[in-house]
């Protein structure tokens, strides 16, 4: 024995279980509270379905609509919202505590480019061998990064040490 398929979307016509509903006709006019059966019959006379618009209201609000058209428009609206939505990625920049000035400048150009594109930037500073004894150099470097991007980005996660690497996350302002 299989379970019936789960229908997504608003309830309509005989799926509405409550005895009374507030009804709005196809022109947007409030017809008041009436019995659900009576409202379904009136909708059928006009050639439309009774669709539950606001199920959590007391009594629930229903409207005379064409269910297929209603679903199609909701689907179109959702896909348009997905198109305009910007996903924020986390880009990573890796450095070493004894980085040269030119290398630092190149890395900072990339950081600026990522932040202008609206992405977050994770700055990772790796310590090797005896560099672990000079963590203050790493902290100074990350402070320098923070000062250089102060106008365009804010620090989301302040520098912290995790094992042999120091991490800091920057987000666009």
C-alpha positions as CSV (number, residue, x, y, z in Angstrom):
1,X,0.0,0.0,0.0
2,X,1.5,3.3,-1.1
3,X,0.9,6.7,0.5
4,X,-0.8,9.3,-1.6
5,X,1.6,11.8,-3.3
6,X,2.2,14.9,-1.2
7,X,0.9,18.0,-3.0
8,X,2.8,21.2,-2.6
9,X,1.4,24.6,-2.9
10,X,-1.8,26.1,-1.6
11,X,-4.9,24.0,-0.8
12,X,-7.9,24.5,-3.0
13,X,-11.5,23.3,-3.4
14,X,-12.1,20.1,-1.5
15,X,-8.7,20.1,0.1
16,X,-9.8,22.9,2.4
17,X,-11.0,21.2,5.6
18,X,-12.3,24.2,7.6
19,X,-16.1,24.7,7.8
20,X,-16.1,28.5,7.2
21,X,-13.7,30.8,5.2
22,X,-13.4,34.5,4.4
23,X,-13.9,34.8,0.6
24,X,-12.5,37.3,-1.8
25,X,-13.8,37.1,-5.4
26,X,-11.8,37.3,-8.7
27,X,-12.0,41.1,-8.7
28,X,-10.5,41.4,-5.2
29,X,-13.8,42.3,-3.5
30,X,-14.5,40.8,0.0
31,X,-17.6,38.7,0.0
32,X,-17.4,38.0,3.8
33,X,-17.3,34.8,5.8
34,X,-19.3,31.9,4.3
35,X,-19.5,28.1,4.4
36,X,-16.6,26.4,2.5
37,X,-19.0,24.3,0.4
38,X,-21.0,27.3,-0.6
39,X,-17.8,29.2,-1.6
40,X,-16.6,26.3,-3.7
41,X,-19.9,26.2,-5.5
42,X,-19.8,30.0,-6.2
43,X,-16.2,29.7,-7.5
44,X,-17.2,26.8,-9.8
45,X,-20.1,29.0,-11.2
46,X,-17.5,31.6,-12.3
47,X,-15.3,28.8,-13.7
48,X,-12.5,29.2,-11.1
49,X,-11.2,27.3,-8.0
50,X,-11.4,28.4,-4.4
51,X,-7.8,28.8,-3.3
52,X,-6.6,29.2,0.2
53,X,-4.5,32.4,0.2
54,X,-3.9,32.8,4.0
55,X,-4.4,29.5,5.8
56,X,-3.2,30.8,9.2
57,X,-5.9,33.6,9.5
58,X,-9.0,33.0,11.5
59,X,-11.1,32.2,9.5
60,X,-8.7,31.3,6.6
61,X,-8.8,33.6,3.7
62,X,-9.7,32.1,0.3
63,X,-9.8,33.6,-3.2
64,X,-11.4,32.7,-6.5
65,X,-8.4,31.9,-8.7
66,X,-7.4,29.5,-11.5
67,X,-5.1,27.1,-9.6
68,X,-2.9,26.3,-12.7
69,X,-2.3,29.9,-13.4
70,X,-1.7,30.7,-9.7
71,X,1.0,27.9,-9.5
72,X,2.6,29.0,-12.7
73,X,2.9,32.6,-11.5
74,X,4.3,31.5,-8.2
75,X,6.9,29.4,-10.0
76,X,7.9,32.3,-12.2
77,X,8.2,34.6,-9.3
78,X,10.5,32.1,-7.4
79,X,12.7,31.6,-10.5
80,X,13.1,35.4,-10.9
81,X,14.1,35.7,-7.3
82,X,16.7,32.9,-7.7
83,X,18.1,34.7,-10.8
84,X,18.6,38.0,-9.0
85,X,20.1,36.4,-5.9
86,X,23.8,36.8,-5.4
87,X,25.6,34.0,-3.6
88,X,28.5,35.0,-1.4
89,X,31.6,32.9,-1.8
90,X,34.6,32.7,0.5
91,X,37.8,33.3,-1.3
92,X,41.1,32.3,0.4
93,X,44.4,34.2,0.3
94,X,47.4,32.4,1.7
95,X,50.5,34.2,3.1
96,X,53.6,33.5,5.1
97,X,54.8,35.7,7.9
98,X,58.0,36.8,6.1
99,X,56.3,37.8,2.8
100,X,58.1,40.4,0.6
101,X,56.6,43.8,-0.2
102,X,55.8,43.0,-3.8
103,X,54.2,39.7,-3.0
104,X,52.2,41.3,-0.4
105,X,51.0,44.0,-2.9
106,X,49.9,41.3,-5.3
107,X,48.0,39.4,-2.6
108,X,46.3,42.7,-1.5
109,X,45.3,43.5,-5.1
110,X,43.5,40.1,-5.2
111,X,41.9,40.7,-1.8
112,X,40.6,44.1,-3.0
113,X,39.3,42.5,-6.2
114,X,37.4,39.7,-4.3
115,X,35.9,42.2,-1.9
116,X,34.7,44.5,-4.7
117,X,33.0,41.5,-6.3
118,X,31.1,41.0,-3.0
119,X,32.9,37.9,-1.8
120,X,34.2,37.2,1.7
121,X,38.0,36.8,2.0
122,X,39.7,34.3,4.3
123,X,43.3,35.4,5.0
124,X,45.4,32.4,6.0
125,X,48.8,32.9,7.4
126,X,50.9,29.7,7.6
127,X,53.8,29.2,10.0
128,X,56.6,26.7,9.3
129,X,59.2,25.4,11.6
130,X,60.7,28.0,13.9
131,X,58.3,30.7,12.6
132,X,56.0,29.5,15.3
133,X,58.2,31.2,17.8
134,X,57.5,34.6,16.1
135,X,53.8,34.7,16.0
136,X,53.8,38.4,16.8
137,X,55.2,38.9,13.2
138,X,52.1,37.1,11.9
139,X,49.8,39.2,14.0
140,X,51.5,42.4,12.8
141,X,51.0,41.3,9.1
142,X,47.3,40.6,9.6
143,X,46.9,43.9,11.4
144,X,48.6,45.5,8.3
145,X,46.1,43.7,6.0
146,X,43.2,44.9,8.2
147,X,44.4,48.5,8.0
148,X,44.9,48.3,4.2
149,X,41.3,47.2,3.6
150,X,39.7,49.3,6.3
151,X,37.7,51.5,3.8
152,X,36.1,48.6,1.8
153,X,35.9,45.7,4.2
154,X,35.1,44.9,7.8
155,X,36.7,42.1,9.9
156,X,34.2,39.4,10.4
157,X,36.5,37.0,12.3
158,X,39.4,38.5,14.1
159,X,42.8,36.8,13.7
160,X,43.0,33.6,15.7
161,X,45.6,30.8,15.8
162,X,44.5,27.3,14.7
163,X,47.4,24.9,14.9
164,X,50.2,26.2,12.6
165,X,48.0,28.8,10.8
166,X,46.5,32.1,11.7
167,X,43.1,32.9,10.2
168,X,41.1,36.1,9.6
169,X,37.9,36.6,7.7
170,X,37.0,39.9,5.9
171,X,33.6,40.8,4.6
172,X,32.6,43.6,2.3
173,X,31.1,46.7,4.0
